[in-house]
Amino acid sequence: MIIKRTIQYAIEKNLFKNKIVIIYGARQVGKTTLVKEILKKYPKNSEYYNCDEIDIRQALTDKTSTELRAFFAGKKLVILDEAQRVKNIGLTLKIIVDNFPDIQIIATGSSSFDLSNEISEPLTGRKFEFYLYPFSTQELESVYSSLELKRLLERRIIYGMYPDVILKEGDAAINLKTLVLSYTYKDILQYQNIKSPEILEKLLQALALQVGNEVSYNELAELVGVDKNTVSNYIQILEKAFIIFRLSPFSRNLRNELKKLRKVYFYDTGIRNALINNLNPISLRQDVGALWENFMISEKIKQNNNLGISANTYFWRTTNGKEIDYIEDSGGYYLDLNLSGKKVILQNQKSFYQLIKIAP
């Protein structure tokens, strides 16, 4: 079964405009499936290249325009999967877009570590960037009825929304743990030669246990056994690997905002649960509130990304303890989700409203 990704339409709309299309996303999130679905619409003069393969990397590394012309001869649409594996890929892509305007390149990257750094300067003004996350509830609406979505909601919160987990229900627990062990750390440990997987694991588990709470880098540093700067650096790396994201406190005083604590959430609650080895049903859990909060906010973040909505996101808490879990500022309009009280103020957010209605 193929579940169509919402960003596919936007990607296809921006093809053949003399710009490179870049798709970022974590490993196993569905990038390869997405680009191959796009390829089906161009059966002639198109090609898929997996840059994990050494001969493909060699063919694209430090090549002249003449050599690249020969390699791409006759091609109109070219996929470069895991493009960050190619040394100096930014310069290669710049040569292609500057010299071969009839060739459309779609490059994917399983993290924004190397690919973003490599292409930032060479491809200034020459690229469209997209982000692919685990399935959203909005995307699942295309194959599941409202009743099925309601029945499966608890399972989605526990096991998450990665394609392998959704599409292979019987092996969900095994596939989820494999994702965490085999893929979650792969890019992170390779980045800047990080050689302390035990520290990274402790930090991830600490963050998983503090979902919904304000996070202190000093406390995390003491808990994990490293300095504050290392914690800050690792959290930035985890963000670039599309594992976690942060919410800032809402404040009109930027100076105060920068000084305050942050909240950290996981893009996928299944990954979060697997990290703390807790795949128990809702009825046996003590963290239902935090899980629900994480799931809802991550769904909203994914929906904004998929629909091309640019928004600043925050949480808000008063000195006497009153709190709003999520505030979204988009073009002067505010979206307020008080998740614990199920309070919802929405402007034209039909799909998300449907998700709210099926909440337990």
N, C-alpha and C positions, 0 to 999 in steps of 0.2 A: 504494500500500500504506500502510495506517495501522498504526503500531506504538503500542499503547496505553501511555500513560504511567502509571507506578505511582501517582503522587499523585492521579490522577483520582478514584479511589475515595474517598480522604480528603476531597477537595474536595466531592464530591457528598454525602458524609455530613454535611458542615457547612453545607449550603445551607438557607435559610429558617429560620434561627435568630436573626433580627433582628440580624445582624452583616454588615459588609462583608467580602467575601473578596478578599484581595490576593494576586496571583501575581507574584513577581519572577523575572526571568531575563534573560540576555543576549539581544541581538537575534539573530534567526534560530535560536533554540534550540527553537522549536516552541510558543510560548505561544498564538499565534493558532489553530493547528491544535487544540490542547488545548481551548480555550474553545469552539470551534465543534463539537467532538465532544460537549461537554457540552450545548450548545444543541440538538443533535439529539434529546435526550431530552425537550426541552420545546418541541415544535413550535408550540404556541399561546402567545400573549401573551409572547413573548420577542423580544429585539432585540440586534443587534450594532452598536456604534458605534466607528469608528476615529478616535481623538482626534488623529491626524496631520492630519485634515481640518479646515480652518479654520472651517467652519460648525458643526461639532460642538463645537469648542472654544468658539466664541462662545455657543452655546446652553447651555453648562454653566458659564460663567465669571461669578462674582459675581451669581448669580440668587437671587431670593427663593423661599420654599417654594411660593408660588402659581405662579410661572413654571415651577418644576421639576415641579409636579404636572401642569401642562398638557403639558409636554414628554414625560413618562413615562406619560401617560394610557393606561390599559388594559394596561400592561406588568407582568409578574410577575418575569421574569428579564431582567436587562440586563447586557450586557458592555460595559465601557469599556476598549478596547484602547489601550495606550500612554497611560495616564491621566495620567502626569507632564507631558504636554504642555498640560494644562488649568491655567491660572493659579488659584491658591488652591483646588486640587482637594480638599484636606483639609476645608475648610469646606463645600464643596458636598456631599461625601459625608456629613459630619456631619448636615447638614440633611435629607438623604434618609433616613438610618437613624433619625433621631429623629422624623421626621414621617410616613414611609411604611413602616411595619413589614411590609407585605405585598409590598414590592418587594425582590427580592434583587439586589444589585449585585456583579458580579465585575469587579474592576479589575486590569489588568496593567500592569507597568512594566518597561522594558528595562534599567533600572539602579535602584539604590536611592538615587541621588543626590537628586533632587528629590522623588520620590514618598514615600520614607521620611521625609524632612524635613517635607514638607507634611502628612502624615497622623499623624505621631507624637503630637502633642498633641491635635488635634481628635478623633481616633478612639481615644483611650485607652479600653480596655474595649469597643470597638465593632467589632473586626475579628479575622479569622483570617488569618494570613500563611502563604504557601507559597512554596517556591523550586523553580524548574524549571531543570535543568541539561541538558547534552547527554545523549544516550541512555546508559543504563547497560547493562552486559552482562546484568544480570538482566532488563531490559526486552526485549533482543534475543532472550532465550530463548523468547519467545512466538512468534517467527516463524522462528528458526533452530534446527536440531538441534544436539546437542552436537558432532557431527562437523564441521558447518559452522562453528560457533563456533571450534573448534580450527583449522580451515583458514584462517579469516579473521582470526585473532588478530593476526598480524603486520601486516596491513593496517590494523586498528583502531588499533594502536599508532602507526603511521606517519601515517595520515590523520585519526585522531581519530574522534569519535562525534557530530558535528553532524548533524542530520537531512538536510541537503542533501548531505552527504558520504556518508552511509549509503545513502540512497534513490536517489541518482544516481551509482552507482559509476563509470560511464564518464567522468564529468566531475569526479571527486573532487578532482583537483589544482587545476583551474581554480576550482571552487567554494570550495575551502579558501582559496586566495589572495585571492579576492574577499571572503570573510568577513573576513580580516585587514585588507585595504586599505579596504574600504567600511564595515564595521560595527564592527570592534573599536575604532576610534578615534572614531567619530561622537559617542557620548555623552560620552566622556572629554574631547575637545577643546572641547565645548560647556560642560562643567561649569566653573564659575568662570572662564570666558573664558580657558582655557589656550591660549596662542598659540605653543607651542614643540613642534610635533610631532616635530621632529628629536631633541629631548631625550627625549621619551617613547619614541620608537622605539629610541634607544640604550639606555635603561633596560630596556625589554622584552627586547631582544636580550641584554643582560648577564645578566638574570635567567634567560633561557632557557638560556644557556650554563653557569649555575651550579646548575641543577637537581640536587638531591641533596646539594649542599654547603651548609655554613653560610654565611649571607650577612652581610657587614659593610656597614652603611650608609656608613661612612666610605670604604671601598674603592670602593663603588658611586659615591659622590659624586665621588671623584677620577677614576674611569674615565669617567663621563658628563660631568663638567665643571660640576657644580652643587654647592650646599652640602648638608650632611647633612639639614637640615630639609626641603629640597625633595624629596630622595629619599624621605624618610619620608612626606611628603604625597602624592607620586605613587603610592607603593605602596599607601597606603590607598585612593586613588581607583581603582586597578586592582582592588583587592579588591571595592569597591562596584560595579564594572562586571562582576563575576563572571568575571574573566579569570584571576586568581591567588588562592591562599590560602596562609596561613602555618602552619607547625607550630612550636610552642615546645619548648624542651628540657624533658624530664621532670625535675622537682625537687620535693621536698616543702618546700623553703625558697622561699617566694614571692619574697622579696627577691632571692635569687640568680637565680631564674628570670627576673625582669624584666631583669636585667643581661646575661643571656647572649644569644648570637646566635640567629637564627631560620633556618629553612629555608623556601624559597619554591617552590611547585609551581604548575603550570597545571591548571585544571579540564579542559582538553582538550589532549592531547599533539599533535594535529594542528595546533592554533594555535601551539603551541610550536615545532614543526618548521618551519612556514611562516615564522615570524618570523626564523629563522636560515637560511631558504632551503635546507633540507636534507630532502628527501623521498626520500632514497635507501633502498633495502631494508636490512634488518638486517645482511645479510652484508657490506655496504660501509660500515658505520658504526663510529665509535669511541665512541659514547655509549649503547650498548645498555643498560648497567647503569642509568644515570640515567633513560633512557626507561622501562624496565621499572618502576623504583621509582616514578616519577611516575604511570604508568598505573595501577598497583595501588593506590596510595594514593588517587588521585582516584576510582577505582571504589568504594573503601570509603567515602569521604566522600559520594558520590552515593547509595550504598545506604542509609547511615544516614539521609540526608535523606528519601529516598523512603519509607522505612519508619517515619519519625517517631521515630527513635532519637536521643536527646540524649546526646552524649558529648563529653568533653574529649579532644583528640588531641595527641600529643607525639611527639618522637623522643628517643633517649637515647644519650649517649656518655660513656664514662669518660675520665679523664685519660690513661690509657695507650692510648686509641684504639679500644677495643671499642665496638661500636655496635649499637643496635636501631633499625631504620628507622622503625618506627611502633608506638606504644603508644596504646591507646584505653582510656579510663577511663569506664565507664558503670555507674552505680549500684554502684560498688565492685568491679565485674568488669573484668579487664584483658584486652585482646586484643593479642597480641604477634605482629607479623609481621616476621620477620627475612628480608627479601626476597632478599638476596644468597644466603643459604643455604637458601632455600625452607622455613624453619622456620615452622610455623603452629600457633598455639594458638587454638582457636575455641570459642565457646559459642553453639550454635544459629545458625550462620551458613552454612546449607546452600548457598545460591546462590554465596556468595563462595568457599566451599570448592571448588565445581565449577570456578570460574575458576582457582583455584590449581592444580587438577589438570591443566588443559589448558595450563599454562605451558610455554614451550619449555625 
